[in-house]
Amino acid sequence: QITLKESGPTLVKPTQTLTLTCTFSGFSLSVSGVGVGWIRQPPGKALEWLAHIYWDDDRRYSPSLKSRLTITKDTPKNQVVLTVTNTDPVDTATYYCAHIRAAAGFFDFWGQGTLVTVSS
Amino acid sequence: DIQMTQSPSTLSASIGDRVTITCRASQTINSWLAWYQQKPGKAPKFLIYRASRLESGVPSRFNGSGSGTEFTLTISSLQPDDFATYYCQHYNSYSGTFGQGTKVEIK
């Protein structure tokens, strides 16, 4: 059974760095083809893909946010971490992590999401 | 970048109606398209991949079709549990662009 759960601060001040952790179970990032992605959703708005990382440490980022995002994995801990630098109120959103099947790029299992507010 | 455009943005329908949502890509994406259902306050639920392949456990009233740049999600007979927002996603190993969503509401 695959489960994922996001954790991190609920409130960050503008210009600060946001660090989010995805802790998962039911799969391993040491297995070929496995990946984890991050997606966010501002209140009342659409989903936005941010980044993903694969078992072989291949990392991909949204072109519009690439300069501000870093995704890393800790395979023994079953965790993936996303950092967002120089935050702005427009980064206020629910952040989701999700399992990627067979290096395909679609997300078949999702975490419950965590709401992050960027405000002074 | 490939852009994904869904239509309509909102759709009003009744129980038992046949409902169709369209998703268009700004350039050809072959069949690299997924569909998700999202209810208020919940994470999206994965429905379909490769444009037409139903995920295990998803009711057969959901059907995906299309290739190239135009895709559709059809619900053959709308059920109370289907009122939600639906998103398409172009995916590959390198990116995962979502459409803006289509809200299916009660008429």
HADDOCK unambig.tbl for C-alpha pairs under 7 A between the chains (distance, minus, plus):
assign (segid A and resid 46 and name CA) (segid B and resid 100 and name CA) 5.18 0.50 0.50
assign (segid A and resid 46 and name CA) (segid B and resid 101 and name CA) 6.23 0.50 0.50
assign (segid A and resid 47 and name CA) (segid B and resid 98 and name CA) 6.29 0.50 0.50
assign (segid A and resid 48 and name CA) (segid B and resid 98 and name CA) 6.32 0.50 0.50
assign (segid A and resid 49 and name CA) (segid B and resid 96 and name CA) 5.73 0.50 0.50
assign (segid A and resid 49 and name CA) (segid B and resid 97 and name CA) 6.08 0.50 0.50
assign (segid A and resid 60 and name CA) (segid B and resid 94 and name CA) 5.70 0.50 0.50
assign (segid A and resid 60 and name CA) (segid B and resid 95 and name CA) 6.79 0.50 0.50
assign (segid A and resid 62 and name CA) (segid B and resid 95 and name CA) 6.97 0.50 0.50
assign (segid A and resid 103 and name CA) (segid B and resid 93 and name CA) 5.95 0.50 0.50
assign (segid A and resid 104 and name CA) (segid B and resid 92 and name CA) 5.65 0.50 0.50
assign (segid A and resid 104 and name CA) (segid B and resid 93 and name CA) 5.52 0.50 0.50
assign (segid A and resid 105 and name CA) (segid B and resid 91 and name CA) 5.12 0.50 0.50
assign (segid A and resid 105 and name CA) (segid B and resid 92 and name CA) 4.88 0.50 0.50
assign (segid A and resid 105 and name CA) (segid B and resid 93 and name CA) 5.06 0.50 0.50
assign (segid A and resid 105 and name CA) (segid B and resid 95 and name CA) 6.92 0.50 0.50
assign (segid A and resid 105 and name CA) (segid B and resid 96 and name CA) 6.48 0.50 0.50
assign (segid A and resid 106 and name CA) (segid B and resid 34 and name CA) 6.71 0.50 0.50
assign (segid A and resid 106 and name CA) (segid B and resid 91 and name CA) 5.90 0.50 0.50
assign (segid A and resid 107 and name CA) (segid B and resid 46 and name CA) 6.91 0.50 0.50
assign (segid A and resid 108 and name CA) (segid B and resid 46 and name CA) 5.38 0.50 0.50
assign (segid A and resid 110 and name CA) (segid B and resid 43 and name CA) 6.49 0.50 0.50
assign (segid A and resid 111 and name CA) (segid B and resid 43 and name CA) 6.88 0.50 0.50
assign (segid A and resid 112 and name CA) (segid B and resid 42 and name CA) 6.79 0.50 0.50
assign (segid A and resid 112 and name CA) (segid B and resid 43 and name CA) 5.53 0.50 0.50
assign (segid A and resid 113 and name CA) (segid B and resid 43 and name CA) 6.66 0.50 0.50
